[in-house]
Amino acid sequence: MGKARLAVDIGGTFTDLALEANGKRTSVKVLTTPRAPEEGVLTGIGEILKQSGVKPADLGLIIHGTTLATNAIIERKGARTALIVTEGFRDSIEMAFEHRFEQYDIFMQKPPPLVARDLRFGIPERLDGRGNVLVPLDEAAVRALAPRLKAQKIEAVAIGYMHAYLDGKHERRTRDILAEALPGLSITLSSEVSPEIREYERWSTAVANAYVQPVMDRYLGRLDKALRDQGFVCPLFMITSGGGLTALDTARKFPIRLVESGPAGGAILAAALARQCGLDKVLSFDMGGTTAKICLIDNGEPQHSRTFEVARQYRFLKGSGLPLRIPVIEMVEIGAGGGSIAHVDSLSRINVGPESAGAEPGPASYGRGGTEPTVTDADVVLGRLDPGYFAGGTIKLSPDKAGAAVDKAVGKPLDLKRLDAAFGVSEIVEENMANAARVHAVERGKELQARTMIAFGGAAPIHAARLAEKLGIDRVLVPEGAGVGSAVGFLMAPVAYEVVRSRYVQLDQDKFDPAFVNRLFAEMHAEAEAVVKAGAPQAKLVATRTADMRYRGQGHEITVDLPEGEFTAASRDILVKRYEEGYAATFGRTIPGLGVEIMNWTLRLAAAQPALPQSPPQPADKPAKARGQRPVYDPADQDMRDVPIYHRADLSIGSYVPGPAVIAEDETTTIVPKSFAARLSPIGAILLEKV
């Protein structure tokens, strides 16, 4: 038997698992266990091995993604952390950008730093902007700090010195002194976790890494030990926010790179399907139990970024969270999932999310103690979910409890019938998602109308067609295994690592030094190769290079793709041309007469992945056979109407399902409204098209 591969994705409500063995895929959903996440993982692994007949020794690889790091920051449940900075700069982490992200709110609340002021310490030392030592490190001051850290019961320390991105020798020496005095202390260096210019973002990232590192280290250690105790001998890899796999040791050292690991898996799946189906423009829509994630994919590749915010104080407002400088797949994430709670506000408006019922106690219909209505409860009332076949029948839903919760929180305050109240909840959550997609597209100068939506996650296929109508999208693709889409995406992710360096380079004719740039990339390549080869020793490596560039005198940069091969004197003109093309695409113009400069250089090294076979043409339609029918809410008639119920397992390539209809499967349900028709595509995906 060939080596099987297993993917595990811990979400806020469900833990999803997908296993591939001998060309066959098995998937399972189990409820997440927030108090001890590894328990849900082990329960799910036991169930999926039982269903597939695979033994622990048959597994060649386990890939894991988790929201644990994100939740620790949002819920402020990380380690007791201290920050050591250059003397005179301990308040930089709290001063932040010194701008008002909510201009007209006189009670605006800035995100509180993860480290309180009395746990931030200044040490005499200083490098200049070229890496020269202006003030030597005061080692005596570092040693004197050790007993104070011990007295404060500090578990983790972040060290961030001015201009350490150029040379981290003072940070490394501080670490060595503290490690000798305080064995077992978790220490994060800003020059390792985020070696980039601009101290606030660099220190914010270092502090966040230090804050979650002990939590993640303990969790990953417990999980690794539990797997070994159960006979698993295969390597355990983690999925990063940038969509690559990384070894367990790297993940335990830099857990901040895992904050968006689950959503990244979904974007990888959507990108792979886009390439397989020859789709140039795609909108990836991932809706689970807690959040919805929307990502734009062009030419088979999701957009990447090195800027991310976590724990925003204001729901979707940029600048209201803690900035992280990490490789991340760019997407918008909102509190709109199946477990999102609905309520009526003081202006008699229905609001949905961002609060979620999660897995404990869960939606009211779960019968696990939840009393507040959620999107899942509304879907139960509207007949979209089969109470006896939810999560493959492992969770029995209670329509009565769902209806009572909707009545109490929405129906009675607004004097609405149960069906109208439930439909109101559904419409609001869909409009929230549509609005987020519109804003995300506009901010990036993209159009939505000509795109194909790829919908996955437990709740996405239920709401995808209606969301597509709101966005003017005519095609929706629901892939095979959609209910565990992010976990399936994990199985498609390459082993990868990204390295960045802040090195100031002017692109003037007489100042561009190609030899310097070639040496820089050689160093970055060696660092990334050591990480990638550890996980994929025989793989062919694929390098992607970018630079953050700006006109001289500007305060911020745009990211530009760099050409392949060695840099020469002729590369200078190519770099300027690419920058001006990117600037014009972003801002609609260029600025003549200004010089161009580069601030950051980035290299992403990934193990080459085998290309998926291209999808054959869609065959002729053949009618599908329904298993039965049940009442489902019809928005046009504002009442329940009997619609045919199909099961995905009964469909074959070319099966045709006219709307209105419901297509049920173990991990999700696809709603086909009367304005759409569904077909099973040659790759096993459900294709919904406007009629």
N, C-alpha and C positions, 0 to 999 in steps of 0.2 A: 504493500500500500504506500502511495506517495505521501509526502509530508503535508499535513493539513495546515491551514492558516486560520487563526481566530481573531476577530476584532470585537472590542468591548467599548461601548460609549456610555458613560454615566451622565444622565441628564437630571434636571431638577425633579422630574416626576418618574420617568422610566429609565431603566438601564437596558440598553439595546445590545444584542449580540448577533454577529453574523459569522458563519464558519464555512469555509470552502475546502472540500476534500474530493478528489477524483472528479473534478468538473461539476460537482453538485454543491449547491449552496443551501444551508440550513440557517434559519433565523429564529430568534426568541426575544420576547419582551418580558421583563420582570420589573416590579416596582423597586425604585431606588430606596436604599436604607440610609437616610441622611446621617444618623448618629454614628454609623460604622459602614461607610460605603463599600468596603471590601466584602461585607456579608452579602449584599445584593449581587456583586460581581461573582462570587463563588457559587451562589444559588443559581444564577443564570448559566454559568459554565457547566455546572452539574446537569442542568436541564438540557442544554444544547448538545452535550456529549451523549446523553441518553437518547435523544431523538436521532442523532446522526450515526450512532454506533461507533464513534471515534473514541479511542483511548488516549489518556494523557501523553503516553509515549509516542503517539502518532503525530502530535503537533510539532511543526517545525518553527512556528513563530506565533507570538501573541502580540497584538497591537492594541494599545489602550489610550483612550482619551477621557478626560474628566473635567468637571467644572469646579473641583474642590478648591483650586487656587483662587479662582474668581470669587467663589462664595466666601472664602476666608477674608478677602479684602472687603467685600460688600457688607458682610455681617460683623466686621471688626473682630474676628476670632483667630487672628494670627498670633505669632509669638510676641513676647515682650521685647521690643526692639529699641536699640540706641543708634544714633547717627553721629559719626565723627567726620568733621569737615575742617577745611582750612580756617584758622582763627579769623574771626570777624565775619564769617559767612553762615553762622548757624541758623539764621532766620530766613535764608534764601528759599528753603523748602516750603515756608509758610507764606512768604511774600508772593511766590509764584510769578505770574505774568503781570501783576498789578493792573489788570484791566477788569472791567465789569462785563461779564458775559450776559447778564440780564440788566440792561441799561436802566429800565424804568422801575425796577423793584427796589424800593428803599430798604426793604428787609432782606435783601439778597444774602443767601448763605453760601459762603465759599466752602469747598470740600475741606474738612479738617485733615491735617497731615497725619500720616500713620504713626509718627513719632512726636510725642509731646515735647514742648520746649525744654523742660527740665531734663530730658534724656538726649538732648543734642549738645555735642561738645566740640569746642574749637581747639585745634592743635597748631602751634606755630610751624609753618612750612609754606613754601610758595615756589611754583614754577611760573615762568612767563609764557606767553603765547607761542613761543618757539621751542618750548621744552627745556629751556635753560633754568638752572637752580638759582633763584633769587634769595630764598631763605631755606637753609638746610632743615631737614626734619628734626624736631626736638624729641629725641627718643626718650629722654627722661620724663617729658610730659606724657608720653604714651604709657610708659610704665606706671606713672602715678595715677593714670586713669583706670588701670585694671582693678584695683580694690573698690573703686567707686562703682564700676559696672557690676562687680560681684555683689556688693551691698544692695544694689537696686534689683538684683535677681534677673539680670538681663540674659535672655536666651539667644538673641541674634544681634549682630552689629553690621551696619552698612558703613563703608568707608568711602568718602567722596572728596577728593581734593581738587583744587582749581587746576585746570589744564592737565589733569591726569590722563585724559584721552590720548595725549601725545607721548607720555611716558609715565607708567604706573609704578615706578620704583618706590616712591614714598608710600603709596598704598600697600604695596607688597611688604615693605619693611614693617609697617604698622601692624599688618596681619600677623607677621612672624612673631613680633613681640607679644601681642595679645594671645596668640595661640599657645605660646610657651607659658604665659602667666595664667591663662584660663583654659585649660584643656576641655574640649567638648563644646566650646562656644562656636556657634554658627556665624561665619564671617563672609560678607559679600563685598567685592571690590567693584566700584563703578567702572574702573578701567577694563574689567573683564566682562561685566554683564551688559554694558552699553558704552563702548569707547567712542563717544561722539561729542562734538562741541555743543555748548549750551548746558550749563551746570544744572539748571532746575530740572529739565527733563531727565538728564543723566542721573541725578541724585534721587529723583522720584522713582525711577526704574530700579535703582539699586536698593532703595528702602523697601519697595514692594517685594523685591526678590527676597531680601532678608526676612521680611515679615511673614512670608508664606513658606520659606525654606524648611524650617523645622517641622511644620505641619505636613508638608508634602513628603519630606524625607521619612517621617515616621509612617505615613500611610503607604508609601511605595515599598518601604521596608517590610511592613506587615503583609502586604499583598504578595510581594515576592516570596517571603518565607512560607505563606500559606500555600502558594502554588507549588513550591518545592516539596513541602510536606505531603502534598497530594499526588506527587509523582510527575510533575511537569518539569522537564529538563530543558525545554526550548528557551531561547532568549525572549525577554519581554521588552518591547519597544513602546515609546510614547509618541503620540502624534503632536506636533507643535502647531502654534497659531498660524505659522506660515505655510502649513500644508505638507510638511516633511516628517519623516520618522527620525527619531533620535534615540540613542541608547539610554538605558536606565540611569547610568552614572551621570551622564550629561543632564538628564531631566532632574535628577536629585540636586545637582549643583545650581542649575538655572531654571527653577520651576516657573519663573515668571513667563517663560516662553510658552507655557502650556495654557495660558488663560483663555484662549479661544480655540482650544483643540477640537472640541466637538463640532462647532459650526464649520471649522475648516474641512472636516471630513465630508460634509454635505457639498461644499463648493467643489471639492475634488471630484466627487461623483458627477455633479452636473457638468463640469468641464469635460470629463471623459465621455459622457453621453453626447455632448455637443459635438465633439470631434468625431465620434462614431457615426452620428447621424448627419454630419455635414452641416451643422447649424452655426452660422456666423455670429448671430446675436441672440443671446439667451438671458432670461431672468430666472435666477435660481431662487426658489421659494421653499424654505424649510420651516415647518411649523410643528413644534413638539408639544409637550405638556406645559411648559413654562414660558417659552419665548418663541418668537418668529424671527427668522433671519432671511434677509434679502440681499442678493449679490448679483452684480452685473458681470456677464461673461462674454467677452468679444474674441472671435477667432479661436475659440476653444481654450482660452486662458482667463482665469479670474484675475481681477485687478489686485495688485499687491501694494502694501504700504509699510512704513516703519513707524507709524504713529497710531496710537490707540489710547482710548480713555476708558477707565474702569470706574465703577461706583459713582456714576453721575448723580449730583444732587437734584438736578432738574431733568425731567424725564428724557428728552432727546436733545438737550441743549449743549452744543459743543462748547467746551471750556469749563463745564461745571463738574468735571470728574478729575481723577488723578491721571496725569499723562504718563504713558509708557512708551519707550522707544524700543520696540521689538519688531521682528519680522511678523507680519500678519496679513492674512487675506482680507482685503477691504470689503466690508459689508455693513449693513445697518441691522441692528438687533433691537427689537422692541418687546416689551412685556405683553405679548399677545399669544398665548398658547391655550391648549385645551383646558388647563387648570386655572387660567386667568379669571379672577373674581369680578363679578359685575355688581354695581351698586348704583343708586340714584343720588346725585349730589344736591346741593342746596338750591340750584337753579332748575331742578326737576329734569336733569339730563341723565341719560344712561351713560355710565362710564365703565370701561372694561380694562382691568389691569392697572398698573404693572404687577400688583400683588397677585400671588398665585397660591392655590391650595396645596400645590406640590404633591408629594406622595403620602405625606402624613399631615392632616387627615385625608387629603384628597377631595375631589368634588363630592357634592352631596349624594350623587347617584352611586358612588362607590360603597356607601353604607359603612364607612370606616370612622364616622364621627364628624365629618364635614357638614356644615349647615348653610354655608354661603353658596349662592349659585355661581357656576362657572360656565365657560363656553361649552364644555362637554355636557353639562346639564341641559343647556339650551338645545344642543344637538339631539339629546335623548328625547326631549319634549317634542321636537320637530320631526321625530321619526327617522332621522338620518342614521342613527346607530341602533343596531340590534342589541337589546339588553342582554340577550343570552349568548351573544357571539363576540363580545368585546374582548380584545387581546386574545383572540383564539378561544374564547370561552373561559379563560382563567379568572376573569373578573366579571361577576354578575352585577349588572347595573339595575338600579331601582328607579323606574319611571316616576313612581309616586313621590319619592324623596326629591328627585330632580324637580318635578313640578311644584312641590310645596316650597322649595327654596326659591325658585323663580317667582312664584306668587308673592312670597313674603317680602323679598328685597326689591323687586321691580314692578310686579303686577299691581299690588295694592297701593304703593306710593303714587303710581301714575294712573291708577284706575284703568288698567289694561287687562284684557283677557289673557289667559295663560299663553296661548299660542302667539298672540301679538307681542307679549313681553319677551318671550323666548326669541322671536324673530328680531326684535329690537336689539337684543344682546348680540345676536349673530351679525346683524348689519353693522353695528358699531365696531366690532372687532375687525370686520373685513374692511371697513372704511379707514380704521387706524392703520392697517397694513398697507392699503392702497396709498394713503397719504405719505407714509414713510417711504414707499417705493418711488413716488413722484419726486419727493424732496431729494432723495439719494441720487436719482437720475439727473435732476436739474443741476445739483451741485457739481456734477461731473460732466456736464454738457452732453448728456446722452439722451436718446429717445427711447421710449418704451413700446410704442405701438407696433413696430415691425418685429418684435421679439417673440420667441417661443418660450413659454413658461415651463420650467421643469420643477414639478412639485413632489416633495417627499417629506418624511416625518409623519408621526402618527396622525396629526390633525390636518395636514396640508391638503390631501386629496379631497377632504370633505368641503373645504372652502375655496379650492383653487379656481374652479370654473366661475364662481361669482366674483372673485377677486380679479380674474382675467377680464370679465365684462367691465368692471369699474375702470380698468387700466387700458381698455381698448385693445386687448390681446386676443387673437383668434385661435391660437393653438396652445394646448397644454399637454405635456408629456408626464405621465406618472410611471416611473421606472419600476421594474421588477424589484421586490424587496423594499418598496418605498417607505414602509413603516419603520424600517431600521436603516434609512438611507445614509446617515452619517457613518454608521458602523461599516456599511458596504463600501463607502468612500475610503475608509481607513485601509481596506484591503488593496486599494489602487494607489496608495500614497508611496512615493519613493523615499528611501533613506536620503536625507538632505540636511545641509547645515548652511547658515548664512553668516558671513563675516562683514563687518563694516569698519571703516577707518575714516576719521576726520583729518584730512590733510589738505591745506589750502593751496590751490594751484590756479594761477592766472593763465588765461588762454590768449595772451598777447603773443605776437609773432616772435618776440625776442625773449620771452619768459617761459614758454612751455618746454618742459624737460621730459621727453618721452622715456628716457632711461629711468628717471625717478619713478614714473608711473608703472613701468614694467617691473621694477624691483618691489614696489608696493604690492602689486597683484600677485607676484611670486610668493611673498610672505603670507598673504591672505589665503592663497591657494593651498599652501602647505598646512596652515591651521585647519582649514575646512576639510582637506583631504584626510587628515588624521582622524577626524570625527566620523566622516562618512565611511571610510575604509574599515573602521571598527565594526560597523553594522553590515556592510556589504563589501567584503574584501575582494570579491572577484568581479564586481560590477564595473561597467563602463561608466565614466563620469561625464556629466553634462554641466557646463558652466554657464551661468547667466550673470552679466555684469551691468551695473547701472551707476549713475553719478547724480548727486544733488547739485544742481547748477543754478546760477542766478546772474542777473546783470550787476555789475559793480555798483555798490551803494544801496542795493535792495536788502531787506531784512530777512527774506525767506526764499526758499528754493523750490524748483520743480524737479521731478525725477526723470532722467533721460536714459534710454537704453544705449549701451556702448557697443561699438563694433567688435567683432571677434578678432583674434590674432594679436600680435605684438603691436605696440604703439610706435609710430615713427613721427618725424617732423610733419609729414603730410596729414597725420591724424588730427592736428589742431584745427584745420578747416572743417573736417568732418564733424568734430565735436561741436563747433560753433553752429554749423548748419543744423545739426540734430536738435540743439537747444532752441534755436529760433523757430524751428518747425513745431516743437512741443509748446513753446510759449505762445505762438500764434493760435494753436489748437485750443489752448486753455483760455487765453484772454482776447483772442480775436485780432491781435496786432503784434508787431515787434517794435523795439525802440532803437532807431538807428543811432550810430555813433557811440554807443556804450560798450565797454569791454565786458567780457563774460568770465566768470570765475567758478571754480568747483570747490565745494566745501566737504562733501562726503563721498566716499567710494564704497560700493557694495559688491560683494561676490556671493552668489548662491551656487553651491555645488550639490548636485543630486545624482543619485544612481539612475542610469537610464532604465526606463520601463518599456516592456513590450507594447507595441501599438495594438489597440483593439481592432478587430476586424470591422470593416465598413458595413453599415446596415444595408441589406438587400432592398430592392424596391418593395413598396407595399403591394401585397397580392390582392386579388379580387375579393370583394366583400362576401362573407357568408353569414347567414343569420345565426345568432347565438340563441341558446335555449335557456330560459329563465327557470330558476328553481321554485319560484312562487312570487308572491307580491305582499306588500304591506303599505299602510298609509304613511305618506311623507308630505311634509308641508310644501305647498305650492305658493310661492310669493305672489304670482299673478292673481290667483283666485283667493289668496289670503285664507286658505283652508287646507285641510288634509285631503290628499288624493291618493288612491291606490296606484302604486308604480311597481313594475316588475323588478325582482331582485335576482341578480346574477352573482355567481361565485367565480372569482378569477381562475381558480383551478379548473373550472369547466371550459374556459375559453381557450381557443387555439389560434395560431397565427391567421389573421384575416377575419376573425370573428367581428361581427358588426352589432353594436348595441345603440339603438336610437334613444334619445332622451324623451321624456324623463325616465331615469332608471337609477338603480343603486348597484354598484359592483363591490361585493364584500370579499375580504380576505382576512387572514389571521391578525395582521398587525395594523390594518387601516381599512378605511372604506372610501370609495370614490363615488362622489355624487355627480351624475350626468343630468344637468337641467334640460328642459325641453328645447332650449336654444342651441344645444350641442349634440353631437353624435360621437360615439366612442368606437374605436377599432383597436384590435390587438396588433401591434406592429411586429415586424420580423425580429426585433431584439427582445420581444416579450414585454414591451412597455405598453401601457394604455395611452392611446393618442386621442385626445378630445379636440374636436374641431367645430368651429361655429358653423351652423347651417343656415 
